[in-house]
Amino acid sequence: MPRARETSSTGGARRGGRRGADRARPRKYTRVNAEVVDYKDLNLLRRFLSDKGKTRGRRVTGLSRAHQRQLSVAVKRAREIALLPYVGER
């Protein structure tokens, strides 16, 4: 038996999905004016790393899926050739 759809008092907003999709979030990456994330650009890569050396998520950085993927590959390459540390300062 199908379940009745519940509506809230705020006008029937649904849960799940993308929240705030109609609101345009400014992208940090577009302010950099670069098409490809390069593993040799350490100032750019450090901007998207936390104090502990972890890559910040898309919700924090404001990057698109493709740019976030390029960022993660660039960070991994920079770590592999010892341009970036695997862990941050303790």
C-alpha positions as a Markdown table, in Angstrom:
| # | Residue | x | y | z |
|---|---|---|---|---|
| 1 | Met | 0.0 | 0.0 | 0.0 |
| 2 | Pro | 1.5 | 3.4 | -1.0 |
| 3 | Arg | 2.5 | 5.7 | 1.8 |
| 4 | Ala | 0.8 | 9.1 | 2.0 |
| 5 | Arg | 3.2 | 11.9 | 1.4 |
| 6 | Glu | 3.8 | 14.1 | 4.4 |
| 7 | Thr | 4.1 | 17.8 | 4.1 |
| 8 | Ser | 5.5 | 20.1 | 6.7 |
| 9 | Ser | 4.2 | 23.5 | 7.7 |
| 10 | Thr | 6.8 | 25.2 | 5.6 |
| 11 | Gly | 5.1 | 24.6 | 2.4 |
| 12 | Gly | 5.8 | 21.0 | 1.7 |
| 13 | Ala | 9.6 | 21.0 | 1.5 |
| 14 | Arg | 10.9 | 17.6 | 0.7 |
| 15 | Arg | 13.8 | 16.0 | 2.5 |
| 16 | Gly | 16.9 | 14.7 | 0.8 |
| 17 | Gly | 18.2 | 15.7 | -2.6 |
| 18 | Arg | 20.2 | 18.8 | -3.1 |
| 19 | Arg | 19.6 | 21.5 | -0.6 |
| 20 | Gly | 19.9 | 25.1 | -1.7 |
| 21 | Ala | 20.3 | 24.1 | -5.4 |
| 22 | Asp | 18.6 | 27.3 | -6.5 |
| 23 | Arg | 21.1 | 29.4 | -4.6 |
| 24 | Ala | 24.3 | 30.0 | -6.6 |
| 25 | Arg | 27.3 | 29.3 | -4.4 |
| 26 | Pro | 30.5 | 31.1 | -5.4 |
| 27 | Arg | 33.2 | 28.8 | -6.5 |
| 28 | Lys | 36.7 | 29.3 | -5.1 |
| 29 | Tyr | 38.2 | 27.5 | -8.1 |
| 30 | Thr | 36.8 | 29.9 | -10.6 |
| 31 | Arg | 38.5 | 32.8 | -8.8 |
| 32 | Val | 41.8 | 31.1 | -9.4 |
| 33 | Asn | 41.4 | 31.4 | -13.2 |
| 34 | Ala | 43.0 | 28.1 | -14.1 |
| 35 | Glu | 41.4 | 25.3 | -16.2 |
| 36 | Val | 43.4 | 22.4 | -14.9 |
| 37 | Val | 44.7 | 21.8 | -11.4 |
| 38 | Asp | 48.4 | 21.3 | -11.6 |
| 39 | Tyr | 50.3 | 19.2 | -9.0 |
| 40 | Lys | 53.2 | 21.6 | -9.1 |
| 41 | Asp | 51.1 | 24.6 | -8.0 |
| 42 | Leu | 51.6 | 24.1 | -4.2 |
| 43 | Asn | 49.9 | 27.4 | -3.2 |
| 44 | Leu | 46.7 | 26.3 | -4.9 |
| 45 | Leu | 46.8 | 22.8 | -3.5 |
| 46 | Arg | 47.5 | 24.0 | 0.1 |
| 47 | Arg | 44.4 | 26.2 | -0.1 |
| 48 | Phe | 42.2 | 23.1 | -0.3 |
| 49 | Leu | 44.0 | 21.1 | 2.4 |
| 50 | Ser | 43.1 | 21.2 | 6.1 |
| 51 | Asp | 45.7 | 21.8 | 8.9 |
| 52 | Lys | 46.0 | 18.0 | 9.3 |
| 53 | Gly | 46.7 | 17.5 | 5.6 |
| 54 | Lys | 43.3 | 16.2 | 4.6 |
| 55 | Thr | 41.6 | 17.3 | 1.4 |
| 56 | Arg | 38.6 | 19.4 | 2.2 |
| 57 | Gly | 35.2 | 18.2 | 0.8 |
| 58 | Arg | 33.3 | 19.7 | -2.1 |
| 59 | Arg | 30.8 | 21.3 | 0.3 |
| 60 | Val | 33.6 | 23.3 | 1.9 |
| 61 | Thr | 35.7 | 24.1 | -1.1 |
| 62 | Gly | 32.8 | 24.8 | -3.5 |
| 63 | Leu | 34.4 | 23.0 | -6.4 |
| 64 | Ser | 32.5 | 21.1 | -9.0 |
| 65 | Arg | 32.8 | 17.3 | -9.2 |
| 66 | Ala | 35.4 | 17.4 | -12.0 |
| 67 | His | 37.5 | 20.0 | -10.4 |
| 68 | Gln | 37.4 | 18.2 | -7.0 |
| 69 | Arg | 38.6 | 15.0 | -8.8 |
| 70 | Gln | 41.4 | 16.9 | -10.5 |
| 71 | Leu | 42.4 | 18.4 | -7.1 |
| 72 | Ser | 42.5 | 15.0 | -5.4 |
| 73 | Val | 44.7 | 13.5 | -8.2 |
| 74 | Ala | 47.0 | 16.5 | -8.1 |
| 75 | Val | 47.4 | 16.3 | -4.3 |
| 76 | Lys | 48.1 | 12.5 | -4.5 |
| 77 | Arg | 50.8 | 13.2 | -7.2 |
| 78 | Ala | 52.4 | 16.0 | -5.2 |
| 79 | Arg | 52.5 | 13.7 | -2.1 |
| 80 | Glu | 54.0 | 10.9 | -4.1 |
| 81 | Ile | 57.0 | 13.0 | -5.3 |
| 82 | Ala | 57.3 | 14.6 | -1.8 |
| 83 | Leu | 56.1 | 18.1 | -2.7 |
| 84 | Leu | 53.4 | 17.8 | 0.0 |
| 85 | Pro | 53.5 | 15.9 | 3.2 |
| 86 | Tyr | 51.0 | 13.1 | 3.9 |
| 87 | Val | 50.2 | 14.5 | 7.3 |
| 88 | Gly | 50.1 | 18.0 | 8.5 |
| 89 | Glu | 52.0 | 19.7 | 11.3 |
| 90 | Arg | 51.4 | 18.2 | 14.8 |
